[in-house]
Amino acid sequence: MQETDLLWTLVSLVIIGLSYFAIIVFVFGLLSRLWEYLRTPQPLPGAVTPAPTSNAGAAVRVAKDVLIFPSLWKADKFLWAGSWLFHVTLALVLFRHLRYFTYPVPSLVLKLQPVALTIGYIFGITILYLFWRRLALPRTLYVSNLPDYFALALLGGIAATGIIVSYWTHVNLVDVKAFVIGLLTLHPTPPPNHPLFLLHFMLVLLLMIYFPFSKLLHAGGIFFSPARNQPFQVQEAGKRYVNPWDTPES
């Protein structure tokens, strides 16, 4: 019995250590990549036309790209439907997870509880749909590579284990919340001794480590895209464009 307790203590310490490692990599990796985007020179106007002619219009354009994906709607309506549902249900799943971080739990989070299982199933189905599209359509199969499949498989694993843990094998929510809040307050406690929850949690840690260095970073990179966030600037005929940092010729 003592050996079992010692082994579980060691496993708990490893999981806690990996949790802090994943948080550090996620935060500093994300900030580093976004800072790299921010400091990348954008000397030439590169707005994709038709484009708004004011900064306010460019901001609205980026907001539309984030919220409703108009370009994807014009290109492929079936892909738009799957992708839009995927992002909306992902946002709702993340929002619902606030119940593990907050006390008292916001009332809006509690209102999602009756439809939480439906949201989880839709999220999982859209992942399967996007995975199927990459394999079934020649044009997407041609441009897809291992990172594309890995990201979808990782998200699918998180969705499947999350649904099973929440609605079938039932991990103790009090233990989960105590573990998560302990991590955030730097007073860590052992995680729930629930194998499927531990698998779910480890997949989430893997996603956090992978996210800043993957294509998934388009979630933040879209705000720094010069093709979308720049207004269209009409140049006078015959006027030569000069880089902002160039010194005038003497």
Rosetta constraint file for C-alpha pairs under 8 A:
AtomPair CA 1 CA 5 HARMONIC 6.32 0.50
AtomPair CA 2 CA 6 HARMONIC 6.12 0.50
AtomPair CA 3 CA 7 HARMONIC 6.09 0.50
AtomPair CA 4 CA 8 HARMONIC 6.18 0.50
AtomPair CA 5 CA 9 HARMONIC 6.13 0.50
AtomPair CA 6 CA 10 HARMONIC 6.28 0.50
AtomPair CA 7 CA 11 HARMONIC 6.19 0.50
AtomPair CA 8 CA 12 HARMONIC 6.00 0.50
AtomPair CA 9 CA 13 HARMONIC 6.24 0.50
AtomPair CA 9 CA 190 HARMONIC 7.64 0.50
AtomPair CA 10 CA 14 HARMONIC 6.25 0.50
AtomPair CA 11 CA 15 HARMONIC 6.21 0.50
AtomPair CA 12 CA 16 HARMONIC 6.11 0.50
AtomPair CA 12 CA 190 HARMONIC 5.38 0.50
AtomPair CA 12 CA 191 HARMONIC 6.43 0.50
AtomPair CA 13 CA 17 HARMONIC 6.03 0.50
AtomPair CA 13 CA 190 HARMONIC 7.63 0.50
AtomPair CA 14 CA 18 HARMONIC 6.09 0.50
AtomPair CA 15 CA 19 HARMONIC 6.05 0.50
AtomPair CA 15 CA 191 HARMONIC 7.93 0.50
AtomPair CA 16 CA 20 HARMONIC 6.48 0.50
AtomPair CA 16 CA 183 HARMONIC 7.58 0.50
AtomPair CA 16 CA 188 HARMONIC 7.12 0.50
AtomPair CA 16 CA 190 HARMONIC 7.74 0.50
AtomPair CA 17 CA 21 HARMONIC 6.19 0.50
AtomPair CA 18 CA 22 HARMONIC 5.99 0.50
AtomPair CA 18 CA 205 HARMONIC 7.57 0.50
AtomPair CA 19 CA 23 HARMONIC 6.25 0.50
AtomPair CA 19 CA 183 HARMONIC 7.92 0.50
AtomPair CA 19 CA 205 HARMONIC 6.52 0.50
AtomPair CA 20 CA 24 HARMONIC 6.15 0.50
AtomPair CA 20 CA 183 HARMONIC 7.83 0.50
AtomPair CA 21 CA 25 HARMONIC 6.16 0.50
AtomPair CA 22 CA 26 HARMONIC 5.93 0.50
AtomPair CA 22 CA 205 HARMONIC 5.68 0.50
AtomPair CA 22 CA 206 HARMONIC 7.40 0.50
AtomPair CA 22 CA 208 HARMONIC 5.96 0.50
AtomPair CA 22 CA 209 HARMONIC 5.33 0.50
AtomPair CA 23 CA 27 HARMONIC 6.06 0.50
AtomPair CA 23 CA 208 HARMONIC 7.12 0.50
AtomPair CA 23 CA 209 HARMONIC 7.79 0.50
AtomPair CA 24 CA 28 HARMONIC 5.92 0.50
AtomPair CA 24 CA 29 HARMONIC 7.80 0.50
AtomPair CA 25 CA 29 HARMONIC 5.29 0.50
AtomPair CA 25 CA 30 HARMONIC 7.91 0.50
AtomPair CA 25 CA 208 HARMONIC 7.59 0.50
AtomPair CA 25 CA 209 HARMONIC 5.80 0.50
AtomPair CA 26 CA 30 HARMONIC 5.78 0.50
AtomPair CA 26 CA 208 HARMONIC 5.42 0.50
AtomPair CA 26 CA 209 HARMONIC 5.58 0.50
AtomPair CA 26 CA 210 HARMONIC 7.99 0.50
AtomPair CA 26 CA 211 HARMONIC 7.08 0.50
AtomPair CA 26 CA 212 HARMONIC 6.27 0.50
AtomPair CA 27 CA 31 HARMONIC 6.16 0.50
AtomPair CA 28 CA 32 HARMONIC 5.88 0.50
AtomPair CA 29 CA 33 HARMONIC 6.20 0.50
AtomPair CA 29 CA 212 HARMONIC 5.38 0.50
AtomPair CA 29 CA 213 HARMONIC 7.48 0.50
AtomPair CA 30 CA 34 HARMONIC 6.15 0.50
AtomPair CA 30 CA 212 HARMONIC 4.98 0.50
AtomPair CA 31 CA 35 HARMONIC 5.94 0.50
AtomPair CA 32 CA 36 HARMONIC 6.14 0.50
AtomPair CA 33 CA 37 HARMONIC 6.33 0.50
AtomPair CA 33 CA 212 HARMONIC 6.98 0.50
AtomPair CA 34 CA 38 HARMONIC 6.13 0.50
AtomPair CA 34 CA 220 HARMONIC 7.36 0.50
AtomPair CA 34 CA 221 HARMONIC 7.04 0.50
AtomPair CA 35 CA 39 HARMONIC 6.16 0.50
AtomPair CA 36 CA 40 HARMONIC 6.21 0.50
AtomPair CA 37 CA 221 HARMONIC 7.35 0.50
AtomPair CA 37 CA 224 HARMONIC 6.36 0.50
AtomPair CA 38 CA 224 HARMONIC 6.76 0.50
AtomPair CA 42 CA 226 HARMONIC 7.24 0.50
AtomPair CA 43 CA 243 HARMONIC 5.46 0.50
AtomPair CA 43 CA 244 HARMONIC 6.84 0.50
AtomPair CA 44 CA 241 HARMONIC 7.91 0.50
AtomPair CA 44 CA 243 HARMONIC 7.36 0.50
AtomPair CA 45 CA 226 HARMONIC 7.78 0.50
AtomPair CA 45 CA 230 HARMONIC 7.17 0.50
AtomPair CA 45 CA 232 HARMONIC 7.35 0.50
AtomPair CA 45 CA 233 HARMONIC 7.12 0.50
AtomPair CA 46 CA 226 HARMONIC 5.99 0.50
AtomPair CA 46 CA 227 HARMONIC 5.22 0.50
AtomPair CA 46 CA 230 HARMONIC 7.08 0.50
AtomPair CA 46 CA 232 HARMONIC 7.98 0.50
AtomPair CA 47 CA 51 HARMONIC 6.54 0.50
AtomPair CA 47 CA 226 HARMONIC 6.24 0.50
AtomPair CA 47 CA 227 HARMONIC 4.15 0.50
AtomPair CA 47 CA 228 HARMONIC 5.88 0.50
AtomPair CA 47 CA 229 HARMONIC 7.30 0.50
AtomPair CA 47 CA 230 HARMONIC 5.35 0.50
AtomPair CA 47 CA 231 HARMONIC 6.27 0.50
AtomPair CA 47 CA 232 HARMONIC 5.79 0.50
AtomPair CA 48 CA 227 HARMONIC 5.18 0.50
AtomPair CA 48 CA 228 HARMONIC 6.62 0.50
AtomPair CA 49 CA 232 HARMONIC 7.35 0.50
AtomPair CA 51 CA 58 HARMONIC 7.49 0.50
AtomPair CA 51 CA 231 HARMONIC 6.32 0.50
AtomPair CA 51 CA 232 HARMONIC 5.62 0.50
AtomPair CA 52 CA 57 HARMONIC 5.15 0.50
AtomPair CA 52 CA 58 HARMONIC 5.75 0.50
AtomPair CA 52 CA 61 HARMONIC 7.74 0.50
AtomPair CA 52 CA 231 HARMONIC 5.34 0.50
AtomPair CA 52 CA 232 HARMONIC 5.93 0.50
AtomPair CA 53 CA 57 HARMONIC 6.74 0.50
AtomPair CA 53 CA 58 HARMONIC 7.51 0.50
AtomPair CA 53 CA 231 HARMONIC 4.77 0.50
AtomPair CA 53 CA 232 HARMONIC 4.79 0.50
AtomPair CA 53 CA 233 HARMONIC 6.44 0.50
AtomPair CA 54 CA 58 HARMONIC 6.29 0.50
AtomPair CA 54 CA 231 HARMONIC 5.32 0.50
AtomPair CA 54 CA 232 HARMONIC 7.44 0.50
AtomPair CA 55 CA 59 HARMONIC 6.21 0.50
AtomPair CA 55 CA 229 HARMONIC 7.99 0.50
AtomPair CA 55 CA 230 HARMONIC 7.05 0.50
AtomPair CA 55 CA 231 HARMONIC 5.76 0.50
AtomPair CA 56 CA 60 HARMONIC 6.33 0.50
AtomPair CA 57 CA 61 HARMONIC 6.16 0.50
AtomPair CA 57 CA 231 HARMONIC 7.23 0.50
AtomPair CA 58 CA 62 HARMONIC 6.31 0.50
AtomPair CA 58 CA 228 HARMONIC 6.95 0.50
AtomPair CA 58 CA 229 HARMONIC 5.28 0.50
AtomPair CA 58 CA 230 HARMONIC 5.92 0.50
AtomPair CA 58 CA 231 HARMONIC 5.40 0.50
AtomPair CA 59 CA 63 HARMONIC 6.24 0.50
AtomPair CA 59 CA 229 HARMONIC 6.42 0.50
AtomPair CA 60 CA 64 HARMONIC 6.18 0.50
AtomPair CA 61 CA 65 HARMONIC 6.28 0.50
AtomPair CA 61 CA 228 HARMONIC 7.04 0.50
AtomPair CA 61 CA 229 HARMONIC 7.45 0.50
AtomPair CA 62 CA 66 HARMONIC 6.25 0.50
AtomPair CA 62 CA 222 HARMONIC 7.63 0.50
AtomPair CA 62 CA 223 HARMONIC 6.79 0.50
AtomPair CA 62 CA 228 HARMONIC 6.19 0.50
AtomPair CA 62 CA 229 HARMONIC 6.18 0.50
AtomPair CA 63 CA 67 HARMONIC 6.10 0.50
AtomPair CA 64 CA 68 HARMONIC 5.50 0.50
AtomPair CA 64 CA 69 HARMONIC 6.49 0.50
AtomPair CA 64 CA 70 HARMONIC 6.97 0.50
AtomPair CA 65 CA 69 HARMONIC 4.62 0.50
AtomPair CA 65 CA 70 HARMONIC 6.22 0.50
AtomPair CA 65 CA 71 HARMONIC 7.45 0.50
AtomPair CA 66 CA 222 HARMONIC 7.84 0.50
AtomPair CA 68 CA 84 HARMONIC 7.16 0.50
AtomPair CA 69 CA 73 HARMONIC 6.35 0.50
AtomPair CA 69 CA 80 HARMONIC 7.29 0.50
AtomPair CA 69 CA 84 HARMONIC 7.45 0.50
AtomPair CA 70 CA 74 HARMONIC 6.40 0.50
AtomPair CA 71 CA 75 HARMONIC 6.36 0.50
AtomPair CA 72 CA 76 HARMONIC 5.87 0.50
AtomPair CA 72 CA 77 HARMONIC 7.07 0.50
AtomPair CA 72 CA 79 HARMONIC 7.45 0.50
AtomPair CA 72 CA 80 HARMONIC 5.57 0.50
AtomPair CA 73 CA 77 HARMONIC 4.98 0.50
AtomPair CA 73 CA 79 HARMONIC 7.97 0.50
AtomPair CA 73 CA 80 HARMONIC 5.36 0.50
AtomPair CA 76 CA 80 HARMONIC 6.08 0.50
AtomPair CA 77 CA 81 HARMONIC 6.16 0.50
AtomPair CA 78 CA 82 HARMONIC 6.47 0.50
AtomPair CA 79 CA 83 HARMONIC 5.90 0.50
AtomPair CA 79 CA 130 HARMONIC 7.83 0.50
AtomPair CA 80 CA 84 HARMONIC 5.73 0.50
AtomPair CA 81 CA 85 HARMONIC 6.10 0.50
AtomPair CA 82 CA 86 HARMONIC 6.05 0.50
AtomPair CA 82 CA 126 HARMONIC 5.64 0.50
AtomPair CA 82 CA 129 HARMONIC 6.92 0.50
AtomPair CA 82 CA 130 HARMONIC 6.87 0.50
AtomPair CA 83 CA 87 HARMONIC 6.27 0.50
AtomPair CA 83 CA 126 HARMONIC 7.33 0.50
AtomPair CA 83 CA 130 HARMONIC 7.45 0.50
AtomPair CA 84 CA 88 HARMONIC 6.13 0.50
AtomPair CA 85 CA 89 HARMONIC 5.97 0.50
AtomPair CA 85 CA 122 HARMONIC 7.70 0.50
AtomPair CA 85 CA 123 HARMONIC 7.39 0.50
AtomPair CA 85 CA 126 HARMONIC 6.91 0.50
AtomPair CA 86 CA 90 HARMONIC 6.01 0.50
AtomPair CA 86 CA 122 HARMONIC 7.70 0.50
AtomPair CA 86 CA 123 HARMONIC 5.60 0.50
AtomPair CA 86 CA 126 HARMONIC 5.45 0.50
AtomPair CA 86 CA 127 HARMONIC 6.92 0.50
AtomPair CA 87 CA 91 HARMONIC 6.14 0.50
AtomPair CA 88 CA 92 HARMONIC 6.32 0.50
AtomPair CA 89 CA 93 HARMONIC 6.03 0.50
AtomPair CA 89 CA 119 HARMONIC 5.93 0.50
AtomPair CA 89 CA 120 HARMONIC 7.36 0.50
AtomPair CA 89 CA 122 HARMONIC 7.04 0.50
AtomPair CA 89 CA 123 HARMONIC 5.44 0.50
AtomPair CA 90 CA 94 HARMONIC 6.19 0.50
AtomPair CA 90 CA 123 HARMONIC 6.49 0.50
AtomPair CA 91 CA 95 HARMONIC 6.08 0.50
AtomPair CA 92 CA 96 HARMONIC 6.03 0.50
AtomPair CA 92 CA 119 HARMONIC 7.54 0.50
AtomPair CA 93 CA 97 HARMONIC 6.38 0.50
AtomPair CA 93 CA 116 HARMONIC 7.83 0.50
AtomPair CA 93 CA 119 HARMONIC 7.29 0.50
AtomPair CA 93 CA 120 HARMONIC 7.10 0.50
AtomPair CA 94 CA 98 HARMONIC 7.18 0.50
AtomPair CA 95 CA 109 HARMONIC 7.03 0.50
AtomPair CA 96 CA 109 HARMONIC 5.41 0.50
AtomPair CA 96 CA 110 HARMONIC 7.92 0.50
AtomPair CA 96 CA 112 HARMONIC 7.00 0.50
AtomPair CA 96 CA 116 HARMONIC 7.98 0.50
AtomPair CA 97 CA 101 HARMONIC 7.43 0.50
AtomPair CA 98 CA 102 HARMONIC 6.01 0.50
AtomPair CA 98 CA 105 HARMONIC 7.32 0.50
AtomPair CA 98 CA 109 HARMONIC 7.24 0.50
AtomPair CA 99 CA 103 HARMONIC 7.53 0.50
AtomPair CA 99 CA 105 HARMONIC 5.31 0.50
AtomPair CA 99 CA 106 HARMONIC 7.58 0.50
AtomPair CA 99 CA 109 HARMONIC 6.97 0.50
AtomPair CA 99 CA 177 HARMONIC 7.98 0.50
AtomPair CA 100 CA 176 HARMONIC 7.13 0.50
AtomPair CA 100 CA 177 HARMONIC 4.82 0.50
AtomPair CA 100 CA 180 HARMONIC 6.70 0.50
AtomPair CA 100 CA 181 HARMONIC 7.48 0.50
AtomPair CA 101 CA 177 HARMONIC 6.82 0.50
AtomPair CA 101 CA 180 HARMONIC 6.75 0.50
AtomPair CA 101 CA 181 HARMONIC 6.01 0.50
AtomPair CA 102 CA 106 HARMONIC 7.64 0.50
AtomPair CA 105 CA 109 HARMONIC 6.87 0.50
AtomPair CA 105 CA 110 HARMONIC 7.10 0.50
AtomPair CA 106 CA 110 HARMONIC 6.67 0.50
AtomPair CA 107 CA 111 HARMONIC 6.30 0.50
AtomPair CA 108 CA 112 HARMONIC 6.79 0.50
AtomPair CA 109 CA 113 HARMONIC 7.19 0.50
AtomPair CA 112 CA 116 HARMONIC 5.75 0.50
AtomPair CA 113 CA 117 HARMONIC 7.93 0.50
AtomPair CA 115 CA 119 HARMONIC 6.24 0.50
AtomPair CA 116 CA 120 HARMONIC 6.20 0.50
AtomPair CA 117 CA 121 HARMONIC 6.24 0.50
AtomPair CA 117 CA 163 HARMONIC 7.32 0.50
AtomPair CA 117 CA 167 HARMONIC 7.86 0.50
AtomPair CA 118 CA 122 HARMONIC 6.20 0.50
AtomPair CA 119 CA 123 HARMONIC 6.10 0.50
AtomPair CA 120 CA 124 HARMONIC 6.27 0.50
AtomPair CA 120 CA 159 HARMONIC 6.95 0.50
AtomPair CA 120 CA 163 HARMONIC 6.59 0.50
AtomPair CA 121 CA 125 HARMONIC 6.08 0.50
AtomPair CA 121 CA 163 HARMONIC 7.89 0.50
AtomPair CA 122 CA 126 HARMONIC 6.11 0.50
AtomPair CA 123 CA 127 HARMONIC 6.45 0.50
AtomPair CA 123 CA 159 HARMONIC 7.32 0.50
AtomPair CA 124 CA 128 HARMONIC 6.44 0.50
AtomPair CA 124 CA 156 HARMONIC 6.22 0.50
AtomPair CA 124 CA 159 HARMONIC 5.87 0.50
AtomPair CA 124 CA 160 HARMONIC 6.99 0.50
AtomPair CA 125 CA 129 HARMONIC 6.15 0.50
AtomPair CA 126 CA 130 HARMONIC 6.12 0.50
AtomPair CA 127 CA 131 HARMONIC 6.10 0.50
AtomPair CA 127 CA 152 HARMONIC 6.39 0.50
AtomPair CA 127 CA 155 HARMONIC 7.47 0.50
AtomPair CA 127 CA 156 HARMONIC 6.21 0.50
AtomPair CA 128 CA 132 HARMONIC 6.01 0.50
AtomPair CA 128 CA 156 HARMONIC 7.53 0.50
AtomPair CA 129 CA 133 HARMONIC 6.21 0.50
AtomPair CA 130 CA 134 HARMONIC 6.50 0.50
AtomPair CA 130 CA 152 HARMONIC 7.88 0.50
AtomPair CA 131 CA 135 HARMONIC 6.69 0.50
AtomPair CA 131 CA 149 HARMONIC 7.05 0.50
AtomPair CA 131 CA 152 HARMONIC 6.57 0.50
AtomPair CA 132 CA 136 HARMONIC 5.83 0.50
AtomPair CA 133 CA 137 HARMONIC 5.74 0.50
AtomPair CA 133 CA 140 HARMONIC 7.03 0.50
AtomPair CA 134 CA 140 HARMONIC 5.02 0.50
AtomPair CA 134 CA 141 HARMONIC 5.04 0.50
AtomPair CA 134 CA 144 HARMONIC 6.67 0.50
AtomPair CA 135 CA 140 HARMONIC 7.25 0.50
AtomPair CA 135 CA 141 HARMONIC 5.37 0.50
AtomPair CA 136 CA 140 HARMONIC 7.93 0.50
AtomPair CA 136 CA 141 HARMONIC 7.06 0.50
AtomPair CA 137 CA 141 HARMONIC 6.00 0.50
AtomPair CA 138 CA 142 HARMONIC 6.04 0.50
AtomPair CA 139 CA 143 HARMONIC 6.66 0.50
AtomPair CA 140 CA 144 HARMONIC 5.97 0.50
AtomPair CA 144 CA 148 HARMONIC 6.10 0.50
AtomPair CA 144 CA 149 HARMONIC 7.68 0.50
AtomPair CA 145 CA 149 HARMONIC 6.84 0.50
AtomPair CA 146 CA 150 HARMONIC 6.00 0.50
AtomPair CA 147 CA 151 HARMONIC 6.04 0.50
AtomPair CA 147 CA 214 HARMONIC 7.61 0.50
AtomPair CA 147 CA 215 HARMONIC 7.96 0.50
AtomPair CA 148 CA 152 HARMONIC 6.57 0.50
AtomPair CA 148 CA 215 HARMONIC 7.94 0.50
AtomPair CA 149 CA 153 HARMONIC 6.00 0.50
AtomPair CA 150 CA 154 HARMONIC 5.96 0.50
AtomPair CA 151 CA 155 HARMONIC 6.19 0.50
AtomPair CA 151 CA 216 HARMONIC 7.87 0.50
AtomPair CA 152 CA 156 HARMONIC 5.95 0.50
AtomPair CA 153 CA 157 HARMONIC 6.08 0.50
AtomPair CA 154 CA 158 HARMONIC 6.30 0.50
AtomPair CA 154 CA 203 HARMONIC 6.95 0.50
AtomPair CA 154 CA 207 HARMONIC 7.14 0.50
AtomPair CA 155 CA 159 HARMONIC 6.14 0.50
AtomPair CA 155 CA 207 HARMONIC 7.93 0.50
AtomPair CA 156 CA 160 HARMONIC 6.07 0.50
AtomPair CA 157 CA 161 HARMONIC 6.08 0.50
AtomPair CA 157 CA 200 HARMONIC 7.63 0.50
AtomPair CA 157 CA 203 HARMONIC 7.34 0.50
AtomPair CA 158 CA 162 HARMONIC 5.87 0.50
AtomPair CA 158 CA 200 HARMONIC 5.67 0.50
AtomPair CA 158 CA 203 HARMONIC 6.12 0.50
AtomPair CA 158 CA 204 HARMONIC 6.67 0.50
AtomPair CA 159 CA 163 HARMONIC 6.20 0.50
AtomPair CA 160 CA 164 HARMONIC 6.29 0.50
AtomPair CA 161 CA 165 HARMONIC 5.94 0.50
AtomPair CA 161 CA 196 HARMONIC 6.63 0.50
AtomPair CA 161 CA 197 HARMONIC 7.34 0.50
AtomPair CA 161 CA 199 HARMONIC 7.47 0.50
AtomPair CA 161 CA 200 HARMONIC 5.44 0.50
AtomPair CA 162 CA 166 HARMONIC 6.02 0.50
AtomPair CA 162 CA 197 HARMONIC 7.63 0.50
AtomPair CA 162 CA 200 HARMONIC 6.25 0.50
AtomPair CA 163 CA 167 HARMONIC 5.91 0.50
AtomPair CA 163 CA 168 HARMONIC 7.49 0.50
AtomPair CA 164 CA 168 HARMONIC 4.89 0.50
AtomPair CA 164 CA 169 HARMONIC 6.07 0.50
AtomPair CA 164 CA 170 HARMONIC 7.67 0.50
AtomPair CA 165 CA 169 HARMONIC 5.09 0.50
AtomPair CA 165 CA 170 HARMONIC 5.21 0.50
AtomPair CA 165 CA 171 HARMONIC 5.90 0.50
AtomPair CA 165 CA 196 HARMONIC 6.52 0.50
AtomPair CA 165 CA 197 HARMONIC 6.14 0.50
AtomPair CA 166 CA 170 HARMONIC 5.25 0.50
AtomPair CA 166 CA 171 HARMONIC 6.65 0.50
AtomPair CA 171 CA 176 HARMONIC 7.68 0.50
AtomPair CA 171 CA 192 HARMONIC 7.59 0.50
AtomPair CA 171 CA 194 HARMONIC 6.63 0.50
AtomPair CA 171 CA 197 HARMONIC 6.89 0.50
AtomPair CA 172 CA 176 HARMONIC 6.44 0.50
AtomPair CA 172 CA 192 HARMONIC 7.45 0.50
AtomPair CA 173 CA 177 HARMONIC 6.07 0.50
AtomPair CA 174 CA 178 HARMONIC 6.12 0.50
AtomPair CA 175 CA 179 HARMONIC 6.12 0.50
AtomPair CA 175 CA 191 HARMONIC 7.23 0.50
AtomPair CA 175 CA 192 HARMONIC 5.77 0.50
AtomPair CA 176 CA 180 HARMONIC 6.21 0.50
AtomPair CA 176 CA 191 HARMONIC 6.90 0.50
AtomPair CA 176 CA 192 HARMONIC 6.24 0.50
AtomPair CA 177 CA 181 HARMONIC 5.96 0.50
AtomPair CA 178 CA 182 HARMONIC 5.86 0.50
AtomPair CA 178 CA 189 HARMONIC 7.27 0.50
AtomPair CA 179 CA 183 HARMONIC 6.35 0.50
AtomPair CA 179 CA 188 HARMONIC 6.57 0.50
AtomPair CA 179 CA 189 HARMONIC 5.46 0.50
AtomPair CA 179 CA 190 HARMONIC 6.45 0.50
AtomPair CA 179 CA 191 HARMONIC 5.43 0.50
AtomPair CA 179 CA 192 HARMONIC 7.47 0.50
AtomPair CA 180 CA 184 HARMONIC 6.40 0.50
AtomPair CA 181 CA 185 HARMONIC 6.03 0.50
AtomPair CA 181 CA 188 HARMONIC 7.90 0.50
AtomPair CA 182 CA 186 HARMONIC 5.99 0.50
AtomPair CA 182 CA 187 HARMONIC 4.66 0.50
AtomPair CA 182 CA 188 HARMONIC 4.27 0.50
AtomPair CA 182 CA 189 HARMONIC 5.85 0.50
AtomPair CA 183 CA 187 HARMONIC 6.03 0.50
AtomPair CA 183 CA 188 HARMONIC 4.73 0.50
AtomPair CA 183 CA 189 HARMONIC 7.45 0.50
AtomPair CA 184 CA 188 HARMONIC 7.96 0.50
AtomPair CA 191 CA 198 HARMONIC 7.85 0.50
AtomPair CA 192 CA 197 HARMONIC 7.54 0.50
AtomPair CA 192 CA 198 HARMONIC 7.68 0.50
AtomPair CA 193 CA 198 HARMONIC 7.60 0.50
AtomPair CA 194 CA 198 HARMONIC 6.18 0.50
AtomPair CA 195 CA 199 HARMONIC 6.29 0.50
AtomPair CA 196 CA 200 HARMONIC 6.15 0.50
AtomPair CA 197 CA 201 HARMONIC 6.01 0.50
AtomPair CA 198 CA 202 HARMONIC 6.01 0.50
AtomPair CA 199 CA 203 HARMONIC 6.19 0.50
AtomPair CA 200 CA 204 HARMONIC 6.38 0.50
AtomPair CA 201 CA 205 HARMONIC 6.33 0.50
AtomPair CA 202 CA 206 HARMONIC 6.20 0.50
AtomPair CA 203 CA 207 HARMONIC 6.22 0.50
AtomPair CA 204 CA 208 HARMONIC 6.26 0.50
AtomPair CA 205 CA 209 HARMONIC 6.33 0.50
AtomPair CA 206 CA 210 HARMONIC 6.09 0.50
AtomPair CA 207 CA 211 HARMONIC 5.74 0.50
AtomPair CA 208 CA 212 HARMONIC 7.59 0.50
AtomPair CA 210 CA 214 HARMONIC 6.24 0.50
AtomPair CA 211 CA 215 HARMONIC 7.74 0.50
AtomPair CA 211 CA 216 HARMONIC 5.92 0.50
AtomPair CA 211 CA 217 HARMONIC 6.33 0.50
AtomPair CA 212 CA 216 HARMONIC 7.55 0.50
AtomPair CA 212 CA 217 HARMONIC 5.90 0.50
AtomPair CA 213 CA 217 HARMONIC 7.21 0.50
AtomPair CA 217 CA 221 HARMONIC 6.01 0.50
AtomPair CA 218 CA 222 HARMONIC 5.57 0.50
AtomPair CA 220 CA 224 HARMONIC 7.64 0.50
AtomPair CA 221 CA 225 HARMONIC 6.52 0.50
AtomPair CA 222 CA 228 HARMONIC 7.77 0.50
AtomPair CA 223 CA 228 HARMONIC 7.93 0.50
AtomPair CA 223 CA 229 HARMONIC 6.77 0.50
AtomPair CA 224 CA 229 HARMONIC 6.79 0.50
AtomPair CA 225 CA 229 HARMONIC 5.97 0.50
AtomPair CA 226 CA 230 HARMONIC 5.49 0.50
AtomPair CA 235 CA 239 HARMONIC 6.72 0.50
AtomPair CA 242 CA 246 HARMONIC 7.01 0.50
